[in-house]
Every structure is written in C-alpha cells, then in structure tokens.
Amino acid sequence: MNRAVSLEKRHEPAGDWSWLFWFLVPLYPHNKRRTLRQEVVPDTIWTFDQMQGILYTVVPVRMTVVKLEAGGLLVYAPIAPTRECIRLVKELEAEHGEVRYILLPTASGLEHKVFVGPFARFFPDAQVFVTPNQWSFPVNLPLSWLGFPRRTQTLPLDSSLVPFADEFDYAILDINLGLGTFGEVALFHRRSRTLLVTDTVLSVPEEPPTIVQQDAYPLLFHARDSALDEIEDTEANRRKGWQRIALFAVYFQPSALKPVRFGQTFREAFSAPDRSKKAYFGLFPFQWQEGWERSFNALRGDGRPFVAPVLQALILDHAPEAVTVWANRVASWEFQRIIPCHFDAPIEAGPQQFRQAFAVLEQSASTELIFGSESQPLPEADVEFIRKLEENLDKWGITSSPQATVSR
C-alpha cells in the first residue's frame, strides 16, 4: 500500500510551498506549490507530486526518487524545490544516504528543465546528468547560463558508461525538430522492475489525483455547466471536474466541448454568483454537451498506457522508425510498473502494454493516423482539433519531418 506525506496532514506553513521563480514558467498555482510524497515500492521508490496547469486545467507534475543499493538516492525529473519539497527529500537522505545523482530526462520539457538548477543547489555533491542536445529559445545558450551547475554532464548514449549502470539501464530517444530537439530518457531500475518515463506514455485515472484534490477549486470550477452555477464542493463534482480537465489537457478541444459566444459569455459573467479575480470575474466560456462522459471513458481505456495525441501527431509520427527502435529497446526490459511524470502513477503495466502504446506509429506511415491503439482507438471527433493543428503547423512550416537518432 502506498504511504503518503501531504501538507494537509502535516499542517505546514504556506511559506513552505513558496516557489519564487514561478514567472519563468507561469503556470498555476504560480508561486505556491504543495508537494505530496508517496512510497511506491517499499523502502525503494518514492514519487513527489506537485500540480501545474493553465486556466485551472491542472495535472500532476512528478519527480521520482530511487534508493541505490550502495546507499544514496537518484532523482529523476526534479520539481520545484520548495522548502517542503526539499525537507521531504532530506528526510529520505537521513535514512538512506545523500542524493548522488540528479537526472533531467528531457531536452524540450521546460516544465521539468526549469527546476534542475535550483534543485541541484540544495545537493551540492550530487552529479547532474542531462539528456543530450539541450536547447533554449530564442537563443541557444550554454547550460551554465541557464542556471545549471558546472558539475552538469550529458548522458552518454551508452548506458553502461554512467556510474549508476550497475542498477539501471536507459534508452534515449532524440528527435530533431529543427529549432531544437525532443528528447526523452526511459530509465529502468532493474531491482524493483520499475520503468521511469517523462512524457511518452501516460494513463488517466478515473478519480482526481490526490495532489490535485489538495486544491479542489480548479476541479469545482470545471464541474460547472455554466457561469451561473454555484461552486459546490462534493465528491461527485470533484470527479466530474477532474474528468473534464483530463479531456481539456489531452485534446485541447474535445468534441463534447462547444465554445460559448463572446456576447453570451459576458452577459452570464455579469450574473455569475462569483465575479472575483479567482473566478476569472465570472467568465466561463465553456459549454459541455451530453455524452462527454463517453469521451472520458474512451480516453481512460480502463487505465491502459497510451501516447498523448498531441505528442504523437506533432513529434513522434514524424520519426516513427526511430520511435519504434527506441520502444522495442525499452520493451526488452522486464518491468512490471511504469512511473510517468504526469497524470497517474504508478501504472501497473509491463513491456507488452508499453509496446502496444506505440504500435499505432507503425501504421501511421502507410495508413490514416490512429490515436490511442487499434483495440482502443480514441474517438475521431475528439482528435479532430489536433489533426487540424498538425496540418496547420506543417503548412506554416513550423513542424516538418525531422530525422531522429536513438541510443543503441
């Protein structure tokens, strides 16, 4: 059973949640970030969840800490190093040894990259490793100029060359996007048979994650059917709000969501029961159609891991052969759970379920692009917005069909 340490139970001061550099990636909840630590594998693996989002479309962002057999800890994908977060890590250090390795497993995920430098400064003896081909926009700057400590090293393509190779395997996916690269490091902890990934696969839980429920307002905000509805905190509304948020986050504009005209939006805002800044002054330009629950059930797919449609359409399907090679290598490891950096974790799934998530990419080279999987495809109407987005970005020359490399 998972054991969790949360702020609500410990009654810690709000200053412990403070993240002063929130403006670098200005996502909700901005300068106040709670942290939830959960023990996933007894005495071996812990996840640290925070929350982030736009317009109250909030999802977990996750760091994973692994205990090393020789003593000490490895940190995968650091999160905001608030006082609370660092204290929870220090508690593990006191019992299991100091943080020895810090990994940034992505080259393009700004919501992960921005935390590495500040986090590493609390652990000055830890070696910092980053995915190859790091980049910044609009100017490609050296890592030291981006706040990374001088002890930062690039992960070699050969996973046997790192000092933690006796306990881990990893595979690097590296796709050239023109302006920069999409990179992801899948890390396999052999002893616990656990796979760590960043963005490539996810699973959507039916109930709102615990970290999201620590600040229920976003859930209740999206549970309403119009601006005229009162905010009411019930278990059913929390679930309803979360499921709608999941549809927002994955599809951007699911088929069951119809935009409300500006005139109606402003008229209803004047009559809204809450016109505070927190409630966006009563503005609520959303109108959910009957049957949105069917879209969520199809998205959830009984919790199976899948590739997010926007990632598949805009990045992975431009290099399907490279992704297939990478996915095959990852699927050669005998893991029994997957811990992604977003949505649900852990996902009780093995190599076959992981590999199935990428099978649709093998078809897309010769047939109509499928999202989800052959056995559980996502509804065509729900992915229509992402299809059009891909077409427009290709037409405008923002995306293309880049070459990709993978570690061998």
Summary of the structure (lengths in Angstrom):
residues: 408
radius of gyration: 21.1
end to end distance: 36.7
largest distance: 64.3
contacts: 1338
relative contact order: 0.12
helix: 36%
strand: 22%
